[in-house]
Amino acid sequence: MPVNLKAPVAEHLHAVAGLRIGSTEAGVRKVHRKDVTVFLLEEGAAVAGVFTQNRFCAAPVQVCREHLASGNGSGGGIRALVVNTGVANAGTGEQGLLDARRTCLELAAQLGVQPQQILPFSTGVIMEPLPVDRIVAGLPAAIADAKADHWLRAAEAIMTTDTVPKAFSAQAVIGGATVTVTGIAKGAGMIHPNMATMLGFVATDAAMAPELLQQAVRTLADQSFNRVTVDGDTSTNDSFILMATGKAAHAPITSLESADGQALMAVLRSVAQRLAQAIVRDGEGATKFITIRVEQGSSVEECLRAGYAIAHSPLVKTAFFASDPNLGRILAAVGYAGIADLDQTKIELFLDDVHVATRGGRNPAYREEDGQRVMRQSEITVRVQLGRGAAVDTVWTCDLSHDYVTINADYRS
């Protein structure tokens, strides 16, 4: 069961003018489930993306990078996205690239655009050939299904080991006009920053200069999807795409530092962070959602080193699953995080409202029953003070349970 995460309601997801979405059952890996989705953009939309840092990246990631680059880096010519679940098309060599390109070619022919105007995405089992004939056969039905309000159908269609679809929507008044932001994501395992192991698609009808979009998507990724981790395993297929259709009735935003630019980034960040946190809440086998806030670092990088060390530690994560306040494990993780000249006598550790450690050792006032009270909660905040400066940053993670092993042991069955 996901941690305090409910399935979205279709009526709460706002349509984004200039974008239609359709899904179909193509039988990519399993029958009787939606597994191919298309996003259809009207001419003039801008698209930007960031992708996995795994050097063994999937064929669709390679093709996406090529097609975005062919649009002079702005993605201004992209007219459609096609997403399949079930097979990742990773570890498939030259044939995988041919299959990803054929998917683009076939969809482009049906839409009357160029193959370079299509972005392909895949998620699922690695090192299996993409059943491209089934995907191509399903494209007409996906196109016919395309409607502006099909966000929830798309969120369901891109799921793999997710237990609930992930979709959020928000609106804000910018430049006197109502601006909409809606997004979906998938991910539950192989979740690790740069990117988190996921597919994420966020769209807005805001009018913004195309050259700002790449800056915006990188900033958003760093503030959301690059702040979550489930198991420390970086995927081959991670992709986060931002689309701006320009249909909102306000003056085009030309700077992210302007008042309108900051207002837009705030609503985009809200949706992106909710999607990123939903991935952790639905982490494979997760029973607890954990916020790790590292304060008083000499730099943000230093805070993240400590935060990720705690979040990735199997000993820390299993202690949270067991509700066992074996909290010395957290201090040990901070100690091996690679922070130069760390003075352990300045470390303070808090578990929600409980002051666990002070000056690098057990707080004399700390009682184990207080720690256990917090550990039993479904949502927990770990706060570490390094005593080195004023930098602060946060990562989100979950516990590690028996079910994580079961889910991944049985993944291909």
N, C-alpha and C positions, 0 to 999 in steps of 0.2 A: 504494500500500500504506500502511495506517495505521502510525504510528510506535509500535512496541512496544505494540500494542493487539490483543488477541485477541477473537474473538467470544465472547460469554457462553455459558455452559452452562445449559440450562434447570433442571437439578437443583440448581444453586447459587443459584437465585433463590427466596427464601422467599415463600410465599403470605402475604397480609395478611388476617387474619380480618375479615369484613365487607365484602370487595371481590371482585368477579368481573370478568373481562376477556374480551371476545370480539372476534374480527376476521374479516373476510370479503373476498372479491374482488368489488368492485362495478363495476369498469371505469371508475373516475373519469377516468383519463387513459390508462392502459395496461391491457391485458388480462393475465390470468394472473398477477396479483400482488395480495397483500392490501393494501387501501387504505382500508378503513373499520374503525374500532375503537370499541368502547364500553367504558366503565368503569361498572359498576353498583354503587352504594353502598347498603348497608342503612340504614334509617332511623336517625337519630341521629348520623350521621357529620358532621364539620365540614370545610369546604373554604375555602381562601384562595388568592389568587394575586397575582402581579405581572406586568405586561405591558410591551410595547414602549414606548419613549419617542418613537418615530417619530410625528409628528403626522398622517401619512398612514396611520393604522393600519387594519388589515383589518376587514371587517364582523364576523367572529366575535369579535375582540378587543372591539369595541364592545358586542356582545351579552353577552359574558362579564362585562364591567364592570357592565352594567345588572343582570344576574341576581344577581351577588354582592352588589350594593348593595341589591337588593330583599330580601335575607336579613339586613337590618340590619347589613351589613358583615361578618358572621361566616361567611356561606356555610353556615350550619347546616341549611338546607333543601335543599341540592343533593343530588340522588339519582343523577345520571348525567352522564358526559362523553361526547361523540361527537367523534371525530377523523377527518378525511379527509386523505389525501395526494394529490399530483398537481396540484391547483388551490388557490391560496392564498385565493381570494375576497377579494382586495384590489384596490383601484382599480376596483371594480365598482358604485359608486354606490348608489342607493336599492335597486336590484334585488338587490345583494349582501346588504343587510340583510334584505330580504324572504326571500331564500334561507336565510340563517343562521337566521332565526326559524322558517321552515317546517321545517327540520331538527329544531329543538327541539320544535316542535309535534307532529311525526309520531312522534318517539321517545317523547315524554311520553305520547301516546295509547296507545302499545304497552305502556308500563310502568305506566300507571294513575296518573301523577303530573301535576303542573302544568308547563307549558312553562318557567316561570321556575326550575324545579328542574333544568334541563338546561344544561350549559355546552358550547358548540360550539367546535371548533378546526379550522383548516385550514392546510395548508402545501403549497407548490408554486409553480406559475407565477403571477405577478402579472398582473392586468388581463385575465384570462380568466373568463368566466361560470362559476359553479359548476354542475356537472351534477347539480342537486339531485334530479331524478327517479331517477337511478341510485343516489344515496346512500340515498334513502328506500327504494328497492326492496331495497337490501342490508341494511337494518336488522334485519329478522327473522332473517336468517342470522347476523349478528353477535351478536344477543342469544342465539340458540340455541347459539352457540359459547362463550358466557361460562363460564369456570371460574376458580377461584382461582389456579391455577398457570400461567396463560397470559401471563405477563409477557414471555417471549421472543417469542412470536407477536406481541404488541403492539409490541415494540421493532422488529421487522422491518416491521410494517405502517405505521409512521409515517416510515420512511426516505424520503429523496429522493436527494440525491447522496451520501449516506453510503455507505461501502463495507462497514461492519460495523454490526450493531445495537449499541446502547449500553444496558446494563442492569447494575445492581449491587444487592447486597443485604447487609444487616448486621443483627446482633442484639446486644442488650445486656440485662443484668439491671437493672431499675429498680424500686424499691419492692418487691423480692422476686419480681418477675415477669419473664419473658422478653418483651422488646419487639422487634418486627420493623420494619425499615425497608427498603423495596424501591422502586427507581425506574428509570425509563427516560428517554431523551432522544434527540432527533434534531438534527442540525446538522453542517454541514461547510463551508458558505460563507455569505456575508453574516453574518459573526460579528463583533460589536462590542458592547462593554458597554452597559448600560441598554436593554434586556437584551442579552445575547449572542443572536445570531440563532438561535433554537432553539425547540423545544417540549420542555418537561421536566415529568414527572409523577412525584411522589414520594408514597408512601403509608406510613403507619404505623398500627399497631393501638394505639398509646399513647392513654391517656385524658388529655385535656387540655382546659382551659377553652377554648371556641370563640373567645373574645376574644383569646386568646394566639396563635392561629394566624396572624393577619395580621402580628403582630410577628415571629413566627418565620420566616415565608416571606420577609419583607423582609431580615431579618438573614442568612438562608441565601443569598439571591440575591447580596447584597453580598460574601459570603465565597466565592462560587463562580462563578456564571454571569456576574457583573459583574466578574470578574477574568480573563476570557479574551477574546482577539481573534484572528481569522484575517486579516481583510482590511479592517477599519475600516468596514464597510458595515452600518448598522443596519437590520434588517428591519422589515417592516410587521406581522408576525404573532407576534413573540416572546411567549411565555407560559410561566410557571413556576407550577405548581399543586402545593400541598401538601394532602394529605388525611389526616385522622385519624379512624379508625373508632371508637376508644374501647373496643375489645374486649379489650384486655390487662387482666389481673387485678391491677391496682395502684390505689392511691388516685389520683384525678384530680390532675394537675399544675396548680397555680394560679399559679405564678410561674416564669418562665424563669431567674430568679436563684437559685432553690432548688437543692439538691443534685440532686434528681430532674430538675428543669428543665435544669440544665447537662449532666447525663448524657444526656438525650434530645437536646439540641442537638448534642452531640458526635457521636452516631451519625448524626443527620440530616446534619450537616456533612460527615461522612466520605463518605456516599453522594453528596451534592450535588457535592462537589469532584471526586470520581472521575468523575462524569458530565460535569462541565464540562471537565475535562482530557481526557476521551475525545473530546469535540468537537474540541479543538485537535489531538489526536493523529491524528484522521481529517480534518483540514482539507484542503480540496480541493487535491490535488497536493502535500501536505506530505511532506517527507522528514526533517524534524527537529522535535523538541519542545524549546521554549526556555523556560526559567524566567528571568524578569527580576525581580531582587530589588533594591529601592532602599532604602538605609539612610541613617541620619543626616540625615533630613529634619526640617524644623521642624514639619511636620504630615503626617498620612496623605495628605491631598489633594495636597500637594506631591510626595510620593513617587509617587503615582499619575500625576500629570502627567508626571513624568520617565519612569516605566515605560511608559505608553501611547505617549509620543513615540517611544521606542525600538521598541516592539512594532509600531507602525503604519508605521514608515518603510520604504518600498519599497527604498531603498538598503541599509538594514541587513538586511532580509529576504532580498534577492537575494544579498547577500554570504554569508549563512549557507548558502543553497542551493549556492553555488559553493565552499563551504569556503575562502573567501578572507578571511584575517584583515585586512581593510581596516577596522580597528576605530576609526579616527577618525570614521567615520560614526556610531558610538554616541555619542561625545562631542558631535558636531554636533547630534544629536537632543536630548540633554539641554540643550544651549544654547538651542534654540528651543522648549523645552517651556513657556515662559511663567512661569518661576520668577523672581520679583522679586529683584533685588539678588544674583543668583547669583555667587558668587566662584569663578571657574574654577580658581584656585590651590589650592582645597581638594578638588577632585574626585579620587577614586581609582576606578580601573576594574579589575575582575577578570573573567577568563574561566575559569570553574571554579577550578582551583588556580593559574592563571597571573596574576601581577600585571602588567597591561598598561600602565596609566598611573598616575602619581603626581603630585600637586600640579598637575593639569591638563595634564601633558605626558607624553611617552613615558617609561616607567620605564627607566632606563639598563640594568637587568638583563634587560629583556624581549628575547626572541629570537623572531623571526617563526615559526621552526619549532615553537616551543612553542604559539603561537597557532593555527597550522594543525593541530597534533595535536588540539587540543580541537575546532576547527571541523569536523573530519571525523567527530566522534561523532554519534550519532543523538539524544542528549539532552545539552543544554548549559545551563549556568547562567551568566547575566550578572549580575554584582553591581556596583552603583554606590554609592559613598559620597559624599554631598553635603556633609558636614562642616558641617551647619547645626543639628543637634538630635538627638533620640533616636527619631524616628518611623521606622517600617519598614513596607513593604508589598510585595506580590508580584503580578505578573500573569504569565499564561501565554500563549504564542503559538507560531507555527510559521514556517517559512521560506516563501518565495514562489517557486514553480517554473514552468517552462514549462507543466506540466500544469494549473496553475490557470487559465491563459488558455484552454487547449483545452477544459477541462471547462465553463467558463462561456460560451465561444463556441458550444458545441454543446448547451447545456442544454435547449433546447426541442425538439431533434430526436429 
